[in-house]
Structure formats: C-alpha cells, structure tokens
Amino acid sequence: MPASGKSTIGKILSAELGYDFVDLDVYIQEKAQQPLQEIIDSLGEAALMQLEKKRMEEISLPGKVIAPGGSLVFHTELMEQLRRQAVIVYLNESLSSLETRLKNAATRGIIGLKGKSLAEIYAERTPLYNRYADIIIDSTRLTRRQIVAEIKQQFHRLS
C-alpha cells in the first residue's frame, strides 16, 4: 500500500544485505520524465499500470531490493513470475496508520483513488498482497529497525 514504508524499509534493507535498491515509482517517473499523478491525469490509470508492469519487467532481480508500486499486485502473471524468482515481502500496515501518513494522497499517483476511497483500495488489495507474499510483516507497531530485522530473519530462513 502507499505509505506503508516500502521505500524507507527497502533502502535500509538493501544497505544491510549489500544489495542495490530500486524504487519502482521513482524509476517510472525518471523514464517518463513526469510525476505519477501527471501520468494518471494525462494518460489514465490503465496507462500507468502498463508502465508499472513494463518497468518492472526491465529490472534484473538478483542482488536487488525493489519497492514496487502498490498496484503491481493486479498483474497476475507478473506476480506469479516474481514469486518464482524473488522473495516477496508485504508490509502489512493498518488502514488508520496509512490514512495518517497519506497526507498527499490526491497528488501521489495512487491507482484507483479517483473512484474509490483509501479504505476500498485497502480492502481490494490486502487479499492480493497476502496471496503473493512470502513474508508478511505486521509493521504497524514496529520500528524501522525491527521491521528490517524481522525481514532479514525470515529471508534467511527462506534462502
């Protein structure tokens, strides 16, 4: 979900593992040379979703921690492929915490937000995040360091 801490935790985790870090949203914006919200406003949500999928497919996975866009989970075939090639972590943050953190939701480039509330998006995406995740971290009451430590512990068990 947006504001769940994917980028922040991803940066810390990648440094501790000695991996490269890729924020997919930043990568998309750099390639498009415009913010995600501008892509949605000019081309539509479906176009952004296709860009998200295309850019994710361009990234070589080994040795990387990737913070994907939250709507990547709607690409079933891509998620199945990622499941076979990577360890997928879901930072399960409470809706109330996300609502508190998302002060800039209207300009953040969140797919689905024009026609749905954040609560509806949360309800729609949560089962998908749970379905594809190899590691689920209930991150609502944990510090950044605790989240990273938990991910590393579970990651090493899976490796």
N, CA, C and O of each residue as an XYZ file, in Angstrom:
636
protein
N       0.830     -1.187      0.000
C       0.000      0.000      0.000
C       0.874      1.249      0.000
O       1.990      1.234      0.518
N       0.369      2.310     -0.573
C       1.093      3.569     -0.492
C       1.278      3.960      0.973
O       0.380      3.761      1.791
N       2.425      4.506      1.298
C       2.764      4.992      2.641
C       2.990      3.875      3.652
O       3.000      4.122      4.858
N       3.172      2.643      3.168
C       3.431      1.526      4.086
C       4.889      1.452      4.517
O       5.235      0.708      5.435
N       5.735      2.221      3.857
C       7.151      2.228      4.224
C       8.040      1.433      3.290
O       9.190      1.149      3.624
N       7.524      1.068      2.121
C       8.293      0.237      1.180
C       9.643      0.855      0.836
O      10.668      0.173      0.869
N       9.646      2.126      0.511
C      10.898      2.775      0.102
C      11.856      2.925      1.278
O      13.043      2.621      1.158
N      11.353      3.384      2.391
C      12.207      3.575      3.569
C      12.807      2.258      4.035
O      14.016      2.159      4.247
N      11.970      1.260      4.192
C      12.444     -0.055      4.645
C      13.333     -0.678      3.575
O      14.348     -1.297      3.895
N      12.960     -0.519      2.314
C      13.762     -1.080      1.221
C      15.173     -0.544      1.197
O      16.121     -1.299      0.980
N      15.328      0.756      1.418
C      16.662      1.364      1.437
C      17.508      0.811      2.577
O      18.677      0.477      2.382
N      16.927      0.715      3.751
C      17.665      0.188      4.907
C      18.021     -1.278      4.679
O      19.158     -1.691      4.906
N      17.037     -2.060      4.228
C      17.254     -3.490      3.998
C      18.320     -3.729      2.936
O      19.187     -4.586      3.111
N      18.266     -2.991      1.854
C      19.246     -3.192      0.783
C      20.655     -2.873      1.272
O      21.605     -3.572      0.919
N      20.798     -1.836      2.072
C      22.116     -1.484      2.618
C      22.642     -2.599      3.526
O      23.820     -2.950      3.469
N      21.771     -3.145      4.351
C      22.194     -4.204      5.270
C      22.515     -5.515      4.558
O      23.373     -6.277      5.002
N      21.827     -5.768      3.460
C      22.089     -7.001      2.703
C      23.197     -6.829      1.672
O      23.687     -7.809      1.110
N      23.593     -5.580      1.425
C      24.591     -5.306      0.389
C      24.004     -5.419     -1.014
O      24.714     -5.747     -1.966
N      22.707     -5.147     -1.138
C      22.003     -5.210     -2.413
C      21.786     -3.796     -2.949
O      21.877     -2.821     -2.202
N      21.501     -3.691     -4.242
C      21.076     -2.430     -4.829
C      19.607     -2.211     -4.476
O      18.868     -3.166     -4.235
N      19.194     -0.953     -4.448
C      17.802     -0.622     -4.159
C      17.174      0.051     -5.367
O      17.776      0.935     -5.977
N      15.959     -0.368     -5.713
C      15.193      0.247     -6.803
C      13.799      0.576     -6.278
O      13.077     -0.297     -5.798
N      13.441      1.844     -6.379
C      12.078      2.274     -6.086
C      11.378      2.342     -7.439
O      11.689      3.210     -8.255
N      10.448      1.446     -7.679
C       9.814      1.351     -8.994
C       9.094      2.645     -9.374
O       9.119      3.042    -10.539
N       8.461      3.297     -8.421
C       7.779      4.558     -8.728
C       8.772      5.614     -9.222
O       8.495      6.332    -10.183
N       9.917      5.703     -8.565
C      10.950      6.661     -8.973
C      11.475      6.300    -10.360
O      11.677      7.175    -11.202
N      11.693      5.009    -10.591
C      12.176      4.539    -11.892
C      11.192      4.912    -13.008
O      11.596      5.372    -14.076
N       9.913      4.710    -12.747
C       8.880      5.056    -13.728
C       8.908      6.557    -14.017
O       8.864      6.978    -15.173
N       8.980      7.345    -12.969
C       8.979      8.802    -13.128
C      10.213      9.294    -13.874
O      10.124     10.209    -14.692
N      11.366      8.685    -13.591
C      12.583      9.072    -14.308
C      12.472      8.757    -15.790
O      12.839      9.581    -16.628
N      11.971      7.573    -16.121
C      11.823      7.188    -17.524
C      10.785      8.051    -18.243
O      10.987      8.443    -19.392
N       9.676      8.343    -17.565
C       8.598      9.130    -18.175
C       8.880     10.631    -18.110
O       8.264     11.418    -18.829
N       9.795     11.008    -17.262
C      10.132     12.411    -17.025
C       8.919     13.226    -16.581
O       8.743     14.381    -16.970
N       8.090     12.587    -15.753
C       6.962     13.283    -15.162
C       6.468     12.503    -13.941
O       6.657     11.289    -13.864
N       5.837     13.194    -12.988
C       5.313     12.529    -11.799
C       4.197     11.527    -12.134
O       3.534     11.641    -13.164
N       4.009     10.554    -11.252
C       2.976      9.544    -11.466
C       1.595     10.168    -11.635
O       0.824      9.746    -12.497
N       1.283     11.165    -10.821
C      -0.037     11.783    -10.907
C      -0.249     12.442    -12.261
O      -1.360     12.416    -12.789
N       0.789     13.029    -12.828
C       0.665     13.625    -14.163
C       0.416     12.551    -15.219
O      -0.327     12.776    -16.174
N       1.031     11.392    -15.049
C       0.793     10.276    -15.976
C      -0.671      9.868    -15.899
O      -1.321      9.677    -16.927
N      -1.192      9.735    -14.675
C      -2.602      9.380    -14.498
C      -3.498     10.446    -15.116
O      -4.441     10.128    -15.841
N      -3.203     11.709    -14.828
C      -4.049     12.808    -15.327
C      -4.037     12.916    -16.848
O      -5.063     13.225    -17.454
N      -2.886     12.664    -17.470
C      -2.803     12.835    -18.925
C      -3.124     11.561    -19.707
O      -3.735     11.626    -20.774
N      -2.717     10.406    -19.185
C      -2.881      9.155    -19.939
C      -3.881      8.178    -19.322
O      -4.377      7.280    -20.003
N      -4.172      8.351    -18.048
C      -5.109      7.472    -17.361
C      -4.422      6.417    -16.511
O      -3.232      6.142    -16.664
N      -5.203      5.835    -15.612
C      -4.679      4.833    -14.688
C      -4.206      3.570    -15.394
O      -3.198      2.979    -15.007
N      -4.926      3.158    -16.421
C      -4.536      1.940    -17.147
C      -3.160      2.106    -17.774
O      -2.369      1.164    -17.798
N      -2.876      3.283    -18.273
C      -1.557      3.542    -18.873
C      -0.463      3.465    -17.810
O       0.607      2.905    -18.053
N      -0.732      4.022    -16.645
C       0.260      3.938    -15.571
C       0.470      2.490    -15.142
O       1.600      2.081    -14.876
N      -0.591      1.724    -15.075
C      -0.450      0.312    -14.702
C       0.403     -0.439    -15.723
O       1.211     -1.289    -15.350
N       0.229     -0.135    -16.994
C       1.036     -0.788    -18.023
C       2.497     -0.350    -17.936
O       3.402     -1.162    -18.128
N       2.727      0.923    -17.649
C       4.095      1.410    -17.449
C       4.739      0.726    -16.244
O       5.913      0.356    -16.277
N       3.965      0.569    -15.201
C       4.449     -0.093    -13.995
C       4.897     -1.522    -14.312
O       5.968     -1.956    -13.888
N       4.079     -2.233    -15.048
C       4.404     -3.611    -15.433
C       5.637     -3.641    -16.335
O       6.552     -4.436    -16.118
N       5.656     -2.780    -17.339
C       6.778     -2.738    -18.289
C       8.085     -2.432    -17.568
O       9.092     -3.103    -17.798
N       8.077     -1.434    -16.705
C       9.308     -1.052    -15.998
C       9.761     -2.145    -15.041
O      10.961     -2.372    -14.888
N       8.826     -2.822    -14.398
C       9.203     -3.920    -13.501
C       9.866     -5.045    -14.282
O      10.827     -5.653    -13.809
N       9.355     -5.322    -15.472
C       9.925     -6.375    -16.309
C      11.338     -6.037    -16.793
O      12.097     -6.937    -17.154
N      11.695     -4.756    -16.803
C      13.026     -4.334    -17.236
C      14.104     -4.565    -16.171
O      15.294     -4.575    -16.484
N      13.693     -4.748    -14.936
C      14.642     -4.819    -13.824
C      15.127     -6.247    -13.617
O      14.329     -7.172    -13.460
N      16.436     -6.412    -13.620
C      17.042     -7.706    -13.284
C      16.965     -7.855    -11.768
O      17.425     -6.980    -11.034
N      16.389     -8.948    -11.301
C      16.089     -9.097     -9.876
C      17.259     -9.469     -8.968
O      17.330     -8.950     -7.855
N      18.176    -10.337     -9.382
C      19.211    -10.768     -8.432
C      20.007     -9.593     -7.852
O      20.409     -8.674     -8.565
N      20.217     -9.657     -6.532
C      21.007     -8.640     -5.856
C      20.311     -7.313     -5.672
O      20.961     -6.286     -5.477
N      18.967     -7.329     -5.736
C      18.220     -6.079     -5.602
C      17.085     -6.212     -4.587
O      16.468     -7.268     -4.444
N      16.837     -5.118     -3.900
C      15.620     -4.939     -3.119
C      14.804     -3.929     -3.904
O      15.293     -2.849     -4.236
N      13.561     -4.280     -4.201
C      12.719     -3.431     -5.031
C      11.477     -3.020     -4.251
O      10.787     -3.863     -3.676
N      11.202     -1.733     -4.234
C       9.953     -1.216     -3.676
C       9.018     -1.011     -4.862
O       9.150     -0.028     -5.591
N       8.076     -1.927     -5.061
C       7.189     -1.813     -6.227
C       6.051     -0.837     -5.983
O       5.785     -0.442     -4.848
N       5.395     -0.462     -7.048
C       4.161      0.290     -6.900
C       3.116     -0.630     -6.291
O       3.109     -1.831     -6.564
N       2.240     -0.081     -5.474
C       1.251     -0.895     -4.778
C       0.266     -1.604     -5.673
O      -0.325     -2.606     -5.269
N       0.075     -1.107     -6.885
C      -0.892     -1.727     -7.790
C      -0.265     -2.808     -8.674
O      -0.958     -3.431     -9.479
N       1.016     -3.025     -8.530
C       1.679     -4.094     -9.295
C       0.996     -5.438     -9.035
O       1.016     -6.332     -9.881
N       0.399     -5.562     -7.865
C      -0.239     -6.798     -7.441
C      -1.417     -7.195     -8.340
O      -1.862     -8.342     -8.299
N      -1.921     -6.263     -9.144
C      -3.020     -6.576    -10.059
C      -2.559     -7.300    -11.328
O      -3.389     -7.795    -12.091
N      -1.263     -7.364    -11.557
C      -0.712     -8.053    -12.726
C      -0.419     -9.509    -12.344
O       0.691     -9.834    -11.923
N      -1.415    -10.372    -12.493
C      -1.339    -11.746    -12.012
C      -0.139    -12.506    -12.568
O       0.613    -13.114    -11.807
N       0.045    -12.477    -13.882
C       1.158    -13.225    -14.481
C       2.509    -12.724    -13.981
O       3.403    -13.517    -13.687
N       2.651    -11.415    -13.887
C       3.899    -10.837    -13.392
C       4.127    -11.231    -11.932
O       5.251    -11.562    -11.552
N       3.091    -11.199    -11.124
C       3.234    -11.571     -9.712
C       3.622    -13.047     -9.576
O       4.432    -13.400     -8.718
N       3.053    -13.893    -10.406
C       3.428    -15.313    -10.365
C       4.893    -15.492    -10.763
O       5.606    -16.302    -10.171
N       5.332    -14.745    -11.754
C       6.730    -14.795    -12.179
C       7.639    -14.291    -11.055
O       8.662    -14.910    -10.762
N       7.276    -13.191    -10.437
C       8.070    -12.650     -9.327
C       8.142    -13.642     -8.165
O       9.176    -13.780     -7.512
N       7.044    -14.315     -7.926
C       7.012    -15.332     -6.862
C       8.041    -16.436     -7.090
O       8.630    -16.954     -6.142
N       8.250    -16.785     -8.347
C       9.215    -17.850     -8.671
C      10.656    -17.345     -8.605
O      11.576    -18.132     -8.383
N      10.857    -16.051     -8.794
C      12.212    -15.511     -8.926
C      12.694    -14.682     -7.738
O      13.876    -14.348     -7.659
N      11.809    -14.352     -6.828
C      12.182    -13.437     -5.753
C      11.442    -13.785     -4.471
O      10.527    -14.608     -4.471
N      11.842    -13.162     -3.402
C      11.128    -13.254     -2.130
C      10.281    -11.991     -2.026
O      10.804    -10.878     -2.080
N       8.990    -12.167     -1.879
C       8.065    -11.041     -1.832
C       7.689    -10.762     -0.375
O       7.251    -11.650      0.356
N       7.873     -9.516      0.016
C       7.581     -9.081      1.381
C       6.388     -8.131      1.354
O       6.325     -7.209      0.541
N       5.459     -8.374      2.245
C       4.297     -7.494      2.395
C       4.397     -6.796      3.746
O       4.392     -7.445      4.791
N       4.486     -5.479      3.716
C       4.466     -4.679      4.939
C       3.005     -4.371      5.244
O       2.413     -3.465      4.657
N       2.442     -5.127      6.155
C       1.026     -5.021      6.488
C       0.831     -3.908      7.514
O       1.000     -4.107      8.717
N       0.481     -2.772      7.020
C       0.276     -1.577      7.844
C      -1.224     -1.371      8.005
O      -1.980     -1.607      7.062
N      -1.661     -0.943      9.159
C      -3.099     -0.737      9.388
C      -3.625      0.403      8.517
O      -2.893      1.325      8.158
N      -4.897      0.314      8.195
C      -5.541      1.362      7.401
C      -5.456      2.710      8.115
O      -5.182      3.729      7.480
N      -5.683      2.726      9.402
C      -5.642      4.003     10.129
C      -4.252      4.629     10.074
O      -4.123      5.849      9.963
N      -3.226      3.812     10.151
C      -1.858      4.324     10.049
C      -1.593      4.884      8.651
O      -0.983      5.944      8.508
N      -2.050      4.176      7.629
C      -1.872      4.652      6.252
C      -2.607      5.963      6.030
O      -2.085      6.873      5.386
N      -3.822      6.059      6.564
C      -4.588      7.299      6.416
C      -3.867      8.476      7.073
O      -3.889      9.591      6.553
N      -3.235      8.226      8.205
C      -2.485      9.269      8.896
C      -1.263      9.698      8.088
O      -0.951     10.886      8.001
N      -0.581      8.728      7.502
C       0.647      9.011      6.743
C       0.383      9.648      5.380
O       1.204     10.423      4.890
N      -0.744      9.329      4.771
C      -1.028      9.768      3.401
C      -1.690     11.133      3.358
O      -2.881     11.249      3.069
N      -0.931     12.135      3.641
C      -1.460     13.495      3.600
C      -1.554     14.013      2.166
O      -2.346     14.912      1.882
N      -0.756     13.456      1.270
C      -0.712     13.926     -0.121
C      -1.329     12.920     -1.092
O      -0.891     12.817     -2.238
N      -2.316     12.198     -0.651
C      -2.902     11.130     -1.463
C      -3.391     11.620     -2.827
O      -3.231     10.923     -3.830
N      -3.974     12.789     -2.868
C      -4.558     13.293     -4.122
C      -3.515     13.586     -5.187
O      -3.845     13.614     -6.373
N      -2.272     13.805     -4.798
C      -1.228     14.134     -5.769
C      -0.144     13.064     -5.852
O       0.880     13.269     -6.504
N      -0.357     11.948     -5.210
C       0.691     10.934     -5.100
C       0.714      9.946     -6.261
O       1.691      9.213     -6.415
N      -0.307      9.908     -7.061
C      -0.319      8.971     -8.183
C      -0.769      7.579     -7.777
O      -0.194      6.584     -8.217
N      -1.782      7.507     -6.949
C      -2.283      6.230     -6.456
C      -3.377      5.729     -7.392
O      -4.396      6.391     -7.588
N      -3.153      4.564     -7.957
C      -4.127      3.983     -8.879
C      -5.367      3.551     -8.112
O      -5.282      2.851     -7.103
N      -6.526      3.983     -8.613
C      -7.806      3.617     -8.026
C      -8.412      4.682     -7.139
O      -9.604      4.630     -6.835
N      -7.616      5.644     -6.721
C      -8.073      6.628     -5.739
C      -9.107      7.605     -6.300
O      -9.866      8.209     -5.543
N      -9.136      7.760     -7.618
C     -10.125      8.689     -8.191
C     -11.548      8.162     -8.035
O     -12.487      8.947     -7.897
N     -11.714      6.857     -8.056
C     -13.060      6.299     -7.979
C     -13.375      5.580     -6.686
O     -14.503      5.132     -6.485
N     -12.380      5.462     -5.794
C     -12.569      4.703     -4.552
C     -11.910      5.430     -3.392
O     -11.034      6.277     -3.569
N     -12.359      5.071     -2.213
C     -11.715      5.602     -1.013
C     -10.460      4.777     -0.725
O     -10.275      3.692     -1.276
N      -9.617      5.303      0.132
C      -8.430      4.550      0.544
C      -8.848      3.245      1.217
O      -8.191      2.220      1.036
N      -9.918      3.270      1.979
C     -10.413      2.055      2.646
C     -10.824      0.997      1.611
O     -10.565     -0.191      1.802
N     -11.455      1.422      0.533
C     -11.851      0.475     -0.516
C     -10.632     -0.103     -1.230
O     -10.596     -1.294     -1.537
N      -9.638      0.738     -1.493
C      -8.402      0.266     -2.127
C      -7.699     -0.735     -1.209
O      -7.216     -1.774     -1.659
N      -7.651     -0.410      0.070
C      -7.036     -1.281      1.075
C      -7.732     -2.646      1.091
O      -7.078     -3.689      1.076
N      -9.063     -2.622      1.122
C      -9.838     -3.871      1.143
C      -9.643     -4.687     -0.129
O      -9.632     -5.917     -0.087
N      -9.493     -4.013     -1.241
C      -9.305     -4.677     -2.532
C      -7.913     -5.308     -2.652
O      -7.774     -6.425     -3.150
N      -6.893     -4.589     -2.197
C      -5.514     -5.031     -2.384
C      -5.021     -6.009     -1.324
O      -4.212     -6.885     -1.628
N      -5.487     -5.878     -0.098
C      -4.959     -6.688      1.003
C      -4.990     -8.193      0.720
O      -3.989     -8.865      0.966
N      -6.087     -8.744      0.216
C      -6.076    -10.193     -0.068
C      -5.022    -10.577     -1.116
O      -4.442    -11.660     -1.050
N      -4.782     -9.687     -2.075
C      -3.781     -9.966     -3.102
C      -2.372     -9.905     -2.515
O      -1.533    -10.752     -2.819
N      -2.117     -8.908     -1.679
C      -0.805     -8.827     -1.025
C      -0.556    -10.093     -0.208
O       0.536    -10.658     -0.244
N      -1.563    -10.526      0.518
C      -1.429    -11.744      1.325
C      -1.203    -12.980      0.458
O      -0.441    -13.872      0.831
N      -1.859    -13.034     -0.688
C      -1.741    -14.192     -1.573
C      -0.315    -14.366     -2.109
O       0.200    -15.482     -2.168
N       0.304    -13.272     -2.490
C       1.606    -13.368     -3.151
C       2.806    -13.287     -2.213
O       3.917    -13.638     -2.610
N       2.611    -12.839     -0.998
C       3.739    -12.603     -0.097
C       4.346    -13.895      0.437
O       3.642    -14.818      0.844
N       5.677    -13.929      0.421
C       6.420    -14.998      1.087
C       6.640    -14.643      2.550
O       6.706    -15.515      3.416
N       6.749    -13.353      2.804
C       6.967    -12.832      4.154
C       5.934    -11.737      4.397
O       5.799    -10.809      3.600
N       5.211    -11.855      5.503
C       4.241    -10.833      5.880
C       4.689    -10.257      7.221
O       4.845    -10.981      8.205
N       4.889     -8.957      7.240
C       5.315     -8.267      8.445
C       4.181     -7.357      8.912
O       3.760     -6.463      8.178
N       3.689     -7.580     10.124
C       2.713     -6.671     10.705
C       3.500     -5.483     11.229
O       3.984     -5.495     12.361
N       3.621     -4.469     10.405
C       4.565     -3.381     10.651
C       3.986     -2.200     11.422
O       4.714     -1.254     11.723
N       2.722     -2.232     11.741
C       2.062     -1.077     12.340
C       2.738     -0.595     13.625
O       2.896      0.611     13.818
N       3.133     -1.499     14.490
C       3.689     -1.093     15.783
C       5.189     -1.341     15.909
O       5.731     -1.302     17.014
N       5.852     -1.591     14.807
C       7.282     -1.868     14.837
C       8.081     -0.653     14.366
O       7.598      0.151     13.569
N       9.304     -0.533     14.868
C      10.205      0.499     14.370
C      10.781      0.030     13.040
O      10.658     -1.139     12.673
N      11.405      0.947     12.332
C      12.046      0.591     11.064
C      13.061     -0.523     11.269
O      13.090     -1.490     10.509
N      13.889     -0.388     12.288
C      14.925     -1.395     12.563
C      14.312     -2.754     12.888
O      14.840     -3.783     12.467
N      13.213     -2.774     13.626
C      12.547     -4.031     13.956
C      11.973     -4.689     12.698
O      12.040     -5.907     12.533
N      11.414     -3.869     11.825
C      10.868     -4.401     10.566
C      11.982     -5.031      9.735
O      11.845     -6.154      9.249
N      13.080     -4.302      9.578
C      14.205     -4.809      8.788
C      14.763     -6.083      9.405
O      15.054     -7.038      8.685
N      14.917     -6.115     10.718
C      15.438     -7.309     11.393
C      14.518     -8.506     11.163
O      14.991     -9.619     10.933
N      13.219     -8.281     11.225
C      12.257     -9.367     11.006
C      12.304     -9.871      9.556
O      12.250    -11.076      9.313
N      12.402     -8.957      8.613
C      12.508     -9.351      7.209
C      13.774    -10.178      6.993
O      13.733    -11.236      6.365
N      14.891     -9.691      7.514
C      16.164    -10.405      7.339
C      16.102    -11.803      7.944
O      16.571    -12.766      7.336
N      15.528    -11.916      9.133
C      15.429    -13.223      9.787
C      14.604    -14.189      8.935
O      15.012    -15.329      8.713
N      13.455    -13.736      8.463
C      12.601    -14.611      7.654
C      13.224    -14.873      6.284
O      13.109    -15.979      5.756
N      13.883    -13.869      5.705
C      14.538    -14.016      4.414
C      15.611    -15.110      4.479
O      15.691    -15.958      3.590
N      16.431    -15.089      5.530
C      17.493    -16.072      5.660
C      16.927    -17.478      5.897
O      17.552    -18.469      5.518
N      15.766    -17.565      6.513
C      15.113    -18.879      6.693
C      14.642    -19.427      5.345
O      14.669    -20.636      5.118
N      14.214    -18.539      4.460
C      13.707    -18.960      3.149
C      14.820    -19.242      2.151
O      14.624    -19.997      1.199
N      15.986    -18.640      2.360
C      17.088    -18.771      1.388
C      17.786    -20.097      1.508
O      18.732    -20.366      0.767
